[in-house]
Amino acid sequence: MLTPDEMLAAGEVGGRRNVEAKAAGLPDVHGYFGNGLEIHVIGAQAELAVARFLGVEWEATINTFKAPDVLGCQVRCRSRYGYDLLIRRDDKDAEPYVLVVGTGPFYIVGWIYGHEAKRDEWLAEHGKRERAYFVPKDALRPPESLHAIVA
């Protein structure tokens, strides 16, 4: 559970990410046409939640794009608990991907390596966007096991 001050601090980082992307003329990726600011803010807050869960300092990076978010892990936040972990075809195979759900409070559901997520039966198209892998929650390792791979 993030404190109000942590939510605000991460929200500011997300806002800065959005401003930097707009200033650089970067389009929202993967066919997304929603509220970019909201996605950046929630994503930054989810990263901070994972950092707190792992007991490490959050780096709060800006303009790092595909670089890992927290201790070599990619954090993926979905707004609703019913949503699966989303993995793109060009996501790195060797990195762990952590599913966080919610918009505050945030729940760390589990994780999987990129190469394990790229299974044909999980490849789907949703919302008229490019095909991606949607990994069911029951296929994820428990969040507690993250401590062993990032130690």
N, C-alpha and C positions, 0 to 999 in steps of 0.2 A: 504494500500500500504506500503510495507516494503521498508526501505531505503537500498541503496547498503551496508552500514555497517551492517545493521540488517540481510540482506541476507547472507553476509559473515560469521557473527557470528553464525547464525543458521546452515549454511553449515558446519562450523567447528564442531559443536555438532553432526550433522549427520555423518560426517566423523569419528568422534571418536566412535560413536555407531557402525558403520560398522567395524572399526578396533577391537573394543572390542569383537564383535560377532565372527569375524574370529579367533581372538586369543583364544577364548574359544571353538573353534571348532563347533560352532552352525551353523546348516544348515539354509538356507532361508526357511521360513515356508510356509505352505499351498501350496506346489508344485510350488513355484515361482522359475524360473530359469533365470530371467533377471539380470539387473545390480543392485546388492544389495546396492552399494554405492549411486547410484542415488536415490533409494527409501528412504534410510535413510536421505539423504540431503533434499529432497523435503518434506518428512514427518516432519522433524524438522522445516523447514521454514513455513510449514502450521500451526504447533503448535504455532509458534511465531506470525503468523498473527491472530490467534484466541485470543491469549493473548492480543495483541494490541487492537483488536476489543472490548474485554471485559474491557480494561483499567487496566490490572493487569500485574504484573511482571511474565515473563516466567521462569520456574524453570530449564529448559534445562537439564533434567535428562538423565542419561545414565544407562543402565542395569536395567531398571525398568519394562520392557516388558508389561504386561497386566495392570499395574497401570494406572489410569487416567492421561491424558496429561496436561489438563489445568482446574483448579477449578472443579475437579470431572468429567470432560467431556473427552470422547474419541474423538480424532480428526482423521478423515479419509480423506486422500487426494487422489483424482483421477486426472490423468493428463489431461483429456479432459472433457469439459463441458457436452458432451452428455452422459457421464458415470453416472450410478446411485450410491447411497451410498451402500457400501458393508458391510454386517454384517455376521459374521461367527456364526455357530451353538453354539460354546462354548463361544461366547461373553456374557458378563454379562447383564442380563435382566434389572436391575434397573438403569443402567448408561445411560446418554444421549450420543448419537453419532452425531458428527457434520460433515457434508459434506463440504469439501473445494475442489475446483477444480482449476486446473492450475498448472503451474510450475514456476510462477512468471510472471506477477502479480497473486495473489491468490484471489479467490472469495469465500466468505462464503455463501453457498447456503441455508442451513437450518439444522435442527436437528430432532431427534426422539429418544425415549427411546428404548433400546434393545428389550424389550418384545413386543413392538408395531411393531417392524420391522420384527419379525419372523412369517410372514404370508406365508402359503403354496403357494399362487399364486406368491410370489416373490422369491421362491426358484428355483435356476437355476444353471447350470454348464456352465462356460465360459472358453475357452482356455485350455481345458483338465485338469482343476484343480478341486479340490473338490467342491461339491455343496455348495452354500452360498445364502444368501438373498440379492437381489438387489432391494433396495428401490427406487422407482421413486421420482424424485425431487418434484413433485406436492403433495406427501404424507408427506413432511417434514414441520415442523413448521418454521416460518420465523426466521432468525438469531437474530433479535432484541429481540425476546422473551427469548433468552438465559439469558439475564440480570436478569430476574425475578427468574430463578431457581438457579443461582449461587450467588445471593446477600446474 
